[in-house]
Amino acid sequence: MDGRNRDNIKPGMQVSIVLKNDQHTGKLTPGKVKDILTKSGFHPHGIKVRLSSGDVGRVKEIVS
């Protein structure tokens, strides 16, 4: 599923995000969505979320 569409992402889902500090390397951080931070329905670089671990980044992959 596409991490650029807000409708595809729900709290509790397992996703992989890219953190701000990892944007140049593309390193992904897995986790469970706690909050959806992007208000618009679409973002070309991925919807910004906060994971249950507290990490904030843009969704690159939806695992579940």
Secondary structure, DSSP 8 states (H G I E B T S, - for coil): --TTBGGG--TT-EEEEEEGGGTTTT-EEEEEEEEE---SSB-TT--EEEETTS-EEEEEEE--
